[in-house]
Amino acid sequence: MPATSRKRSTSGRTRSGGRQTKSRSASDAISLLKQDHQHVRQLLKRLESNGSEELLQQVENELKVHTQIEEEIFYPAFKEALKSQKDAHIYFEALEEHHVVDLVLPEIKSSSEGSEEFDAKAKVLKDLVEHHAEEEETEMFPRARKALGATRLRELGDQLNERKQELMGEAGTDRTGVFERMLGRKKNRRRCA
C-alpha cells in the first residue's frame, strides 16, 4: 500500500475517496449531538405544521434526553477544557437556554391541540431550539473541537451514546417519572454550577 494511503487511513479517512468513516463520525461527541439537533429540528418542523400531543411527547422525550446528556457529560468536559474564562459565557448561556425550553414545554402541553395558542407555542419552542442548536454548532462545538481534541471527543461520544441509551430505556418504561427525576437533577446541578 502506498505511504499516502496508509497515512490517510490512520487519520480517520477511508482508503478510497477520502471521506470520514461512519464509525469514527458516529462516536464523536459533536457528531452525535449534531445528529440529535437535526432529528429534533425535523420533529419540531412537523410539530409546527401539524401538531399533536403524541408528536409533542416525542419532541419532549428527545429534548429531555438530549439536554440531560449534554449537561451531565458534554458541558462539564467543555467547561473544564476552556483555556479562556471569557469563553465560559457559552457554557452558562447554553444551560439557561435549556432552562427556557423546560419552561416552554409545560406551557405547550397545557394548550389545546390544534388551537392557535398551541401552534404559537410550538413555533416559539422551535425558534428557541433552533437558536440554541445554531449557537452550539457555530460557537461551542468549534471551540470544543479545539480544546478537547479528537481522542477526548470520541471518549465523550461513547459516554454520551451509552447514557442516551440508558435514558431512552428509562423513558420507554416510565415516561413521566424519568423526566421529573431529570428536572430534579438539573436543578441540583444549576445550584452547584
C-alpha positions in Angstrom: 0.0 0.0 0.0 1.4 3.5 -0.9 2.5 5.7 2.0 -0.2 8.3 1.3 -2.9 5.6 1.6 -1.6 4.5 5.0 -1.3 8.0 6.2 -4.9 8.7 5.1 -6.3 5.6 6.8 -4.6 6.4 10.2 -6.1 9.9 10.1 -9.7 8.5 10.1 -10.2 8.6 6.4 -11.2 5.8 4.1 -8.7 4.4 1.6 -10.9 5.2 -1.3 -12.4 8.6 -1.6 -11.0 10.4 1.5 -14.3 10.6 3.4 -14.5 10.0 7.1 -15.6 6.6 8.1 -19.0 6.1 9.6 -17.7 4.5 12.7 -15.5 7.5 13.6 -18.1 10.2 13.0 -20.8 8.1 14.8 -18.7 8.0 18.0 -17.6 11.6 18.0 -19.5 13.7 20.7 -20.0 16.6 18.4 -21.3 14.4 15.6 -23.7 12.7 17.9 -25.1 16.0 19.3 -25.5 17.4 15.8 -27.4 14.3 14.8 -29.7 14.9 17.7 -30.1 18.5 16.7 -31.1 17.5 13.2 -33.6 14.9 14.4 -35.2 17.4 16.8 -35.4 20.1 14.1 -37.3 17.7 11.9 -39.7 16.8 14.7 -40.3 20.5 15.5 -41.0 21.3 11.9 -43.6 18.6 11.9 -45.0 19.8 15.2 -45.3 23.4 13.9 -47.1 22.4 10.8 -49.3 19.6 12.2 -49.0 19.4 16.0 -50.4 16.6 18.0 -49.9 15.6 21.6 -48.2 12.4 20.6 -45.7 14.3 18.5 -45.2 16.8 21.3 -44.5 13.9 23.7 -41.8 12.6 21.2 -40.3 16.1 21.0 -40.3 16.4 24.8 -38.6 13.0 25.2 -35.9 13.8 22.7 -35.2 17.2 24.2 -35.1 16.0 27.8 -32.7 13.1 27.0 -30.5 15.4 24.8 -30.3 18.2 27.4 -29.5 15.7 30.1 -26.6 14.1 28.3 -25.2 17.5 27.4 -25.5 18.8 30.9 -24.1 15.6 32.6 -21.3 14.8 30.2 -20.5 17.3 27.4 -20.9 20.6 29.0 -18.7 19.8 32.1 -16.0 18.5 29.8 -16.3 21.6 27.6 -16.1 23.9 30.7 -13.2 22.1 32.1 -11.2 22.3 28.8 -11.8 26.0 28.3 -8.5 27.9 28.1 -10.1 31.3 28.4 -12.6 32.4 31.1 -14.2 34.7 28.5 -15.5 31.6 26.7 -17.3 30.4 29.8 -20.3 32.5 28.8 -21.1 30.0 26.1 -21.4 27.3 28.8 -23.7 29.3 31.0 -25.8 30.6 28.2 -26.4 27.1 26.9 -27.6 26.0 30.4 -30.0 28.9 30.5 -31.4 28.1 27.1 -32.1 24.6 28.3 -33.9 26.1 31.2 -36.1 28.2 29.0 -37.0 25.2 26.9 -38.0 23.4 30.2 -40.3 26.4 30.9 -42.0 26.4 27.5 -42.7 22.6 27.2 -45.3 22.5 30.0 -46.9 25.7 28.5 -47.5 23.9 25.2 -48.8 20.8 27.0 -51.4 22.9 28.8 -52.7 24.2 25.4 -55.4 22.5 23.4 -54.0 20.5 20.5 -54.8 22.3 17.2 -55.5 25.6 18.8 -53.8 28.9 17.8 -52.2 29.0 21.2 -50.7 25.5 20.8 -49.4 26.4 17.3 -47.9 29.7 18.6 -46.2 28.0 21.5 -44.9 25.2 19.2 -43.4 27.9 17.0 -41.7 29.6 19.9 -40.3 26.2 21.0 -39.0 25.6 17.5 -37.4 29.0 17.4 -35.7 28.5 20.8 -34.3 25.1 20.0 -33.1 26.2 16.5 -31.4 29.3 18.0 -29.7 27.1 20.7 -28.6 24.4 18.3 -27.2 27.0 15.9 -25.2 28.7 18.7 -23.8 25.3 19.8 -22.9 24.3 16.3 -21.2 27.6 15.4 -19.7 28.8 18.7 -19.5 26.0 21.3 -18.6 23.0 19.1 -15.7 24.6 17.2 -14.2 25.7 20.5 -14.8 22.3 22.0 -13.2 20.6 19.0 -10.0 22.7 19.5 -10.0 22.4 23.3 -10.9 18.8 23.7 -9.2 17.1 20.7 -10.3 14.1 18.7 -9.5 11.4 21.2 -11.4 13.1 24.0 -14.3 13.8 21.7 -14.5 10.1 20.8 -14.4 9.2 24.5 -17.2 11.7 25.2 -19.1 10.3 22.3 -19.1 6.8 23.7 -20.2 8.2 27.1 -23.0 10.3 25.5 -24.2 7.3 23.5 -24.2 5.0 26.5 -26.0 7.4 28.7 -28.5 8.3 26.0 -29.4 4.6 25.6 -29.9 4.3 29.4 -32.2 7.3 29.4 -34.2 6.2 26.3 -34.7 2.9 28.0 -36.0 4.6 31.2 -38.1 6.9 29.1 -39.7 4.0 27.3 -40.7 2.3 30.6 -41.5 5.3 32.8 -42.2 8.4 30.7 -43.3 10.7 33.4 -41.2 9.7 36.4 -37.9 9.8 34.5 -38.4 13.4 33.3 -39.3 14.6 36.8 -36.1 12.9 38.0 -34.2 14.6 35.2 -35.6 18.0 36.1 -34.7 17.5 39.8 -31.1 16.6 38.8 -30.9 19.7 36.5 -32.0 22.0 39.4 -29.4 20.5 41.6 -26.6 20.9 39.0 -27.6 24.5 38.5 -27.2 25.2 42.2 -23.7 23.7 42.1 -22.5 25.5 38.9 
